[in-house]
């Protein structure tokens, strides 16, 4: 059965025909038959160099032998027990040692679950009600953060989804990214704010990169107002290096959320923080969090194998940086757009200058992007089908892959 036929079947039994909205490609999405290394192969027989990498988790590419081995060994022992497993303290020690001042970690099943629990924990610790997020920041699909972006620094949130109660998001305030003055003003006027949650590098609309000292400034401002700072590193964790953005930029948040890469391609999430905060999590404290699949043996086995590989091959981060730099240099020229990259994250924005915040990202020519995306797919390159999603490289993208990507960028813009 080809992709068109599969999509027609899916539309009758799956809302919109897809399990996540970003996959709803017009007129129909392609269906992947299998993937290996940096290549996706569809049920229609097409092959693509994959610059989506499952939206970030696959830093070692598809079906990496080290990850396959770890999963296979765990499968032989079983894949769900409902009890603690030896992988939990092992991985917890590894993750906390990579993140300065993060003393304890709780494993969950997704990035969304991690951010939801971190926000609940921040409220429980501070005994305050409200939170601040950055306009355009995506922190999962739970009610408190599904707030329409672009609402201005001091206005109350407006639900961004049917079924989300206005009373819930009334406790969620927003400020623009790269605007510490707006944050200072908001916190000065609103003493009941428990936490600020922010992607240190905005990945879901970008990458959009922090201005010099922006992260240091928001750390100083939140500390001065007794507001916890939550770094949502579901995307940037182990993507920008060991320890993620907080180590790269030298900023210590109070809480961190992780996902994607720490599962090696399997479902996972985690939230971590200072001991005095984390000890409030049940059963040691009054902030409740639980889950049947939390600390899943398969996910932890794959995650440990991934992180250990990254430790053993730490030069991979420099190599990935060189490859995105090569793409930028290879497609430079007067084209009316702007290329943004950081580490293995990159994007071509249909906007003359790199965007600094959500409002500027929204100025991009999305019609031009859709034409570009279609041409890139025809050229054998799969990038996320949205101007507002980051592209990724993996450790197994070859020099030949990079050259093919460069040639496609040159011809398709």
C-alpha positions as CSV (number, residue, x, y, z in Angstrom):
1,X,0.0,0.0,0.0
2,X,1.4,3.4,-0.9
3,X,1.3,6.6,1.2
4,X,-1.8,8.0,-0.4
5,X,-3.8,4.8,0.3
6,X,-2.5,4.6,3.9
7,X,-3.4,8.2,4.6
8,X,-6.9,7.7,3.2
9,X,-7.3,4.7,5.6
10,X,-5.9,6.7,8.5
11,X,-8.3,9.6,8.0
12,X,-11.2,7.4,8.8
13,X,-9.8,6.1,12.1
14,X,-7.3,8.8,13.3
15,X,-8.2,12.4,13.8
16,X,-6.7,14.3,10.9
17,X,-5.1,11.1,9.8
18,X,-2.0,11.7,11.9
19,X,-0.9,11.1,15.5
20,X,0.7,14.6,15.8
21,X,-0.4,17.8,14.0
22,X,3.0,18.6,12.5
23,X,2.9,15.4,10.4
24,X,-0.2,16.6,8.5
25,X,1.6,17.3,5.2
26,X,-0.5,18.3,2.2
27,X,-1.9,16.6,0.2
28,X,-0.8,13.6,2.3
29,X,2.2,12.7,4.3
30,X,4.7,10.1,3.2
31,X,4.8,6.9,5.3
32,X,8.2,5.6,6.3
33,X,8.9,2.0,5.7
34,X,12.3,1.9,7.5
35,X,15.3,4.1,8.3
36,X,19.0,3.6,8.6
37,X,21.7,6.1,9.6
38,X,20.8,9.4,8.0
39,X,18.3,8.0,5.5
40,X,14.6,7.5,5.5
41,X,13.0,5.1,3.1
42,X,9.3,5.5,2.4
43,X,6.7,2.9,1.5
44,X,6.7,4.4,-2.0
45,X,10.4,3.7,-2.5
46,X,11.7,7.2,-2.1
47,X,14.8,7.9,-0.1
48,X,15.5,11.1,1.9
49,X,18.5,12.5,3.8
50,X,16.8,13.1,7.1
51,X,17.3,16.6,8.6
52,X,14.3,16.2,10.9
53,X,15.8,13.3,13.1
54,X,12.3,12.7,14.6
55,X,12.3,16.4,15.7
56,X,15.6,16.1,17.7
57,X,16.0,12.8,19.6
58,X,18.1,10.9,17.0
59,X,21.5,12.5,17.5
60,X,23.0,9.1,16.6
61,X,20.8,8.7,13.6
62,X,18.4,5.8,12.9
63,X,18.9,2.3,14.1
64,X,22.3,3.0,15.6
65,X,24.0,-0.4,16.4
66,X,24.9,0.7,20.0
67,X,21.3,1.6,20.7
68,X,20.0,-1.5,19.1
69,X,22.2,-3.6,21.2
70,X,21.1,-1.9,24.4
71,X,17.5,-2.3,23.6
72,X,17.9,-5.9,22.5
73,X,19.7,-6.9,25.7
74,X,16.9,-5.3,27.8
75,X,14.2,-7.0,25.7
76,X,15.7,-10.3,26.6
77,X,15.2,-9.4,30.3
78,X,11.7,-8.0,29.9
79,X,10.4,-4.5,29.1
80,X,8.1,-3.4,31.9
81,X,8.0,-4.5,35.5
82,X,6.2,-1.9,37.6
83,X,9.2,-2.0,40.0
84,X,12.4,0.0,40.3
85,X,15.2,-1.1,37.9
86,X,19.0,-0.8,38.2
87,X,19.1,1.5,35.2
88,X,17.3,4.3,37.3
89,X,20.1,5.2,39.8
90,X,22.7,4.5,37.1
91,X,21.2,7.0,34.7
92,X,20.2,9.4,37.4
93,X,23.9,9.6,38.6
94,X,25.0,10.1,35.0
95,X,22.6,12.9,34.2
96,X,23.0,14.8,37.5
97,X,26.8,14.7,37.1
98,X,26.4,16.3,33.7
99,X,24.3,19.2,35.0
100,X,25.9,21.3,37.8
101,X,23.7,22.0,40.8
102,X,21.1,19.5,39.6
103,X,21.2,17.0,42.5
104,X,18.2,14.8,41.9
105,X,16.1,13.6,38.9
106,X,12.7,12.0,38.4
107,X,12.1,10.0,35.2
108,X,8.8,10.3,33.4
109,X,7.5,9.3,30.0
110,X,7.6,12.5,27.9
111,X,8.8,16.0,27.7
112,X,5.3,17.3,28.2
113,X,5.0,15.3,31.4
114,X,8.3,16.6,32.6
115,X,7.4,20.3,32.1
116,X,4.0,19.8,33.7
117,X,5.6,18.2,36.7
118,X,8.3,20.8,37.0
119,X,5.7,23.6,37.0
120,X,3.7,21.8,39.7
121,X,6.8,21.3,41.7
122,X,7.8,25.0,41.4
123,X,4.3,26.0,42.7
124,X,4.6,23.5,45.5
125,X,8.0,24.8,46.5
126,X,7.2,28.5,46.3
127,X,3.6,28.4,47.4
128,X,2.8,30.8,44.6
129,X,0.2,30.4,41.8
130,X,1.4,32.0,38.5
131,X,4.1,31.2,36.0
132,X,5.8,33.1,33.2
133,X,6.6,31.6,29.8
134,X,8.1,33.2,26.7
135,X,5.9,34.1,23.8
136,X,6.1,31.3,21.2
137,X,7.7,28.9,23.7
138,X,6.3,25.4,23.5
139,X,6.5,23.3,26.7
140,X,4.2,20.4,25.8
141,X,0.5,19.9,25.2
142,X,-0.8,20.3,28.8
143,X,-3.3,23.0,29.7
144,X,-1.2,25.5,31.7
145,X,1.2,26.2,28.8
146,X,-1.2,26.0,25.8
147,X,-1.4,29.8,25.8
148,X,-1.6,31.9,22.6
149,X,1.7,33.6,21.9
150,X,2.0,37.2,21.1
151,X,-0.2,38.5,23.8
152,X,2.1,41.1,25.2
153,X,4.3,41.2,28.3
154,X,1.7,41.9,31.0
155,X,-1.6,40.6,29.6
156,X,-3.3,37.5,30.9
157,X,-3.1,34.3,28.8
158,X,-5.6,33.4,26.3
159,X,-6.3,29.6,25.6
160,X,-4.6,28.4,22.5
161,X,-6.8,25.2,22.3
162,X,-10.5,24.4,22.6
163,X,-11.0,22.6,25.9
164,X,-8.4,24.7,27.8
165,X,-10.1,26.7,30.5
166,X,-9.5,30.4,30.6
167,X,-9.3,30.1,34.4
168,X,-6.3,27.8,34.0
169,X,-4.2,29.9,31.7
170,X,-5.1,33.0,33.6
171,X,-2.2,31.9,35.8
172,X,0.2,31.9,32.8
173,X,1.9,35.2,31.9
174,X,4.0,35.8,28.9
175,X,7.0,37.9,28.0
176,X,9.0,38.3,24.7
177,X,12.2,36.3,24.3
178,X,15.4,38.3,24.4
179,X,13.6,41.1,26.5
180,X,14.8,41.0,30.1
181,X,13.3,44.4,30.7
182,X,9.8,43.0,30.1
183,X,10.5,40.2,32.5
184,X,11.7,42.7,35.2
185,X,8.6,44.8,34.7
186,X,6.3,41.8,34.9
187,X,7.8,40.4,38.1
188,X,7.9,43.7,39.8
189,X,4.2,44.1,39.3
190,X,3.2,40.5,40.1
191,X,4.5,39.0,43.3
192,X,2.6,35.7,43.0
193,X,4.8,34.2,40.2
194,X,6.3,30.9,41.1
195,X,8.5,30.2,38.1
196,X,9.6,31.2,34.7
197,X,9.9,28.4,32.2
198,X,11.9,29.0,29.0
199,X,13.7,27.2,26.3
200,X,17.2,28.6,26.6
201,X,17.5,28.3,22.8
202,X,14.1,28.4,21.3
203,X,13.8,25.2,19.3
204,X,10.1,25.0,18.5
205,X,10.1,28.2,16.5
206,X,13.7,28.2,15.5
207,X,16.4,27.9,16.4
208,X,16.1,31.4,17.9
209,X,19.3,32.2,19.7
210,X,19.6,34.2,23.0
211,X,21.2,37.6,22.8
212,X,24.5,38.0,24.6
213,X,23.9,37.9,28.4
214,X,20.1,37.4,28.0
215,X,20.1,34.1,29.9
216,X,22.4,35.5,32.6
217,X,20.1,38.5,33.0
218,X,16.9,36.5,33.4
219,X,18.7,34.3,35.9
220,X,19.6,37.4,37.9
221,X,16.1,38.9,37.6
222,X,14.3,35.7,38.6
223,X,16.6,35.2,41.6
224,X,16.1,38.8,42.8
225,X,12.3,38.2,42.8
226,X,12.4,34.7,44.4
227,X,11.1,33.2,41.2
228,X,12.4,29.7,40.2
229,X,14.0,29.5,36.7
230,X,13.1,26.4,34.8
231,X,15.2,25.6,31.7
232,X,13.2,23.5,29.3
233,X,16.0,21.5,27.6
234,X,13.9,18.8,26.1
235,X,15.4,19.8,22.7
236,X,18.7,21.3,23.7
237,X,19.6,18.7,26.4
238,X,22.6,16.7,25.1
239,X,22.0,18.4,21.7
240,X,24.2,21.4,22.3
241,X,26.8,19.4,24.3
242,X,27.1,17.5,27.5
243,X,25.0,19.5,30.0
244,X,23.1,21.2,27.3
245,X,22.5,25.0,27.0
246,X,23.0,25.6,30.8
247,X,26.6,24.4,30.6
248,X,27.2,26.1,27.2
249,X,26.0,29.5,28.5
250,X,27.2,29.1,32.1
251,X,23.7,29.6,33.6
252,X,22.4,27.5,36.5
253,X,18.6,27.2,36.6
254,X,16.7,25.9,39.6
255,X,14.9,23.1,37.6
256,X,15.6,21.5,34.3
257,X,13.4,19.4,32.0
258,X,14.9,16.8,29.6
259,X,13.5,14.5,27.0
260,X,14.2,13.4,23.4
261,X,17.9,12.5,23.3
262,X,17.9,11.0,26.8
263,X,15.6,8.2,25.5
264,X,17.8,7.3,22.6
265,X,14.7,7.5,20.3
266,X,12.2,5.9,22.8
267,X,9.6,7.8,24.8
268,X,11.1,9.5,27.9
269,X,11.2,12.7,30.0
270,X,12.9,13.8,33.1
271,X,12.9,16.8,35.5
272,X,15.8,17.6,37.7
273,X,16.8,20.2,40.2
274,X,18.3,21.2,43.5
275,X,17.9,18.7,46.3
276,X,15.8,21.0,48.5
277,X,13.3,21.4,45.7
278,X,13.2,17.8,44.4
279,X,12.7,16.3,47.8
280,X,9.2,17.7,47.8
281,X,8.3,15.2,45.1
282,X,6.2,12.2,46.3
283,X,6.8,9.9,48.0
284,X,9.4,12.0,49.9
285,X,7.2,15.1,49.8
286,X,3.7,16.5,49.1
287,X,4.0,17.3,45.4
288,X,2.4,14.3,43.7
289,X,3.8,12.8,40.5
290,X,3.4,9.2,39.3
291,X,3.3,7.1,36.1
292,X,3.1,3.4,35.1
293,X,5.7,3.8,32.4
294,X,8.0,6.2,34.3
295,X,11.5,4.9,34.4
296,X,10.7,2.5,31.6
297,X,13.6,-0.1,31.3
298,X,13.8,0.1,27.5
299,X,13.9,3.9,27.4
300,X,16.5,4.1,30.1
301,X,18.7,1.4,28.5
302,X,18.6,3.3,25.2
303,X,19.2,6.6,26.9
304,X,22.2,5.4,28.9
305,X,23.7,3.9,25.8
306,X,23.2,7.2,23.9
307,X,24.7,9.4,26.6
308,X,27.6,7.1,27.3
309,X,28.3,7.1,23.5
310,X,28.3,10.9,23.5
311,X,30.7,11.0,26.5
312,X,33.0,8.6,24.7
313,X,32.8,10.6,21.4
314,X,32.6,14.2,22.8
315,X,34.3,15.5,19.6
316,X,31.1,14.8,17.8
317,X,29.8,18.2,18.9
318,X,32.6,20.0,17.2
319,X,32.1,17.9,14.1
320,X,28.4,18.7,14.0
321,X,29.1,22.4,14.4
322,X,31.5,22.2,11.5
323,X,28.8,20.5,9.4
324,X,26.1,23.1,10.0
325,X,28.8,25.8,9.4
326,X,29.5,24.2,6.0
327,X,25.8,24.3,5.2
328,X,25.6,27.9,6.1
329,X,28.6,28.8,4.0
330,X,27.6,26.7,1.2
331,X,24.2,28.3,0.8
332,X,25.3,31.9,1.5
333,X,24.4,34.6,-0.9
334,X,21.9,37.3,-1.6
335,X,18.7,35.3,-1.4
336,X,16.5,37.5,0.9
337,X,16.6,35.0,3.7
338,X,18.7,34.3,6.8
339,X,20.5,31.2,8.0
340,X,20.6,30.5,11.7
341,X,22.6,27.7,13.3
342,X,23.8,26.6,16.7
343,X,25.6,23.3,17.1
344,X,23.7,20.7,15.2
345,X,20.5,22.8,15.1
346,X,19.9,25.0,12.0
347,X,17.2,26.7,10.0
348,X,16.8,28.9,6.9
349,X,14.3,31.7,7.7
350,X,12.4,33.4,4.9
351,X,13.1,36.7,6.5
352,X,16.0,39.1,5.8
353,X,17.5,39.1,9.3
354,X,17.6,36.3,11.9
355,X,14.6,36.5,14.2
356,X,15.1,37.4,17.9
357,X,11.7,36.5,19.2
358,X,8.3,35.0,18.3
359,X,6.9,38.2,16.7
360,X,9.9,38.3,14.3
361,X,9.6,34.6,13.5
362,X,6.0,35.2,12.5
363,X,7.2,37.8,9.9
364,X,8.7,35.0,7.8
365,X,7.2,34.3,4.4
366,X,5.5,30.9,5.0
367,X,4.2,30.7,1.5
368,X,7.8,30.9,0.2
369,X,8.8,28.3,2.8
370,X,6.2,25.8,1.6
371,X,7.4,26.1,-2.0
372,X,11.0,25.6,-0.7
373,X,10.0,22.6,1.4
374,X,8.4,20.9,-1.6
375,X,11.5,21.5,-3.7
376,X,13.8,20.2,-1.0
377,X,11.7,17.0,-0.7
378,X,11.9,16.6,-4.5
379,X,15.7,17.0,-4.2
380,X,15.8,14.2,-1.6
381,X,16.1,16.2,1.6
382,X,13.5,15.9,4.4
383,X,13.3,18.9,6.7
384,X,10.4,19.6,9.1
385,X,7.4,20.7,7.1
386,X,7.1,24.0,8.9
387,X,9.0,27.3,9.0
388,X,8.6,27.2,12.7
389,X,10.5,24.0,13.4
390,X,14.2,23.4,13.8
391,X,16.3,21.2,11.5
392,X,18.8,18.8,13.0
393,X,21.9,16.8,12.0
394,X,23.0,13.6,13.5
395,X,26.4,12.1,14.2
396,X,26.0,9.8,11.1
397,X,25.3,12.5,8.5
398,X,28.2,12.0,6.1
399,X,30.2,14.5,4.1
400,X,28.3,13.3,1.1
401,X,25.0,14.0,2.9
402,X,26.2,17.5,3.7
403,X,27.2,18.2,0.1
404,X,23.8,17.0,-1.0
405,X,22.1,19.3,1.5
406,X,24.1,22.3,0.4
407,X,23.3,21.7,-3.3
408,X,19.6,21.4,-2.4
409,X,19.7,24.7,-0.5
410,X,21.4,26.4,-3.4
411,X,18.9,25.3,-5.9
412,X,15.7,25.3,-4.0
413,X,15.5,28.7,-2.4
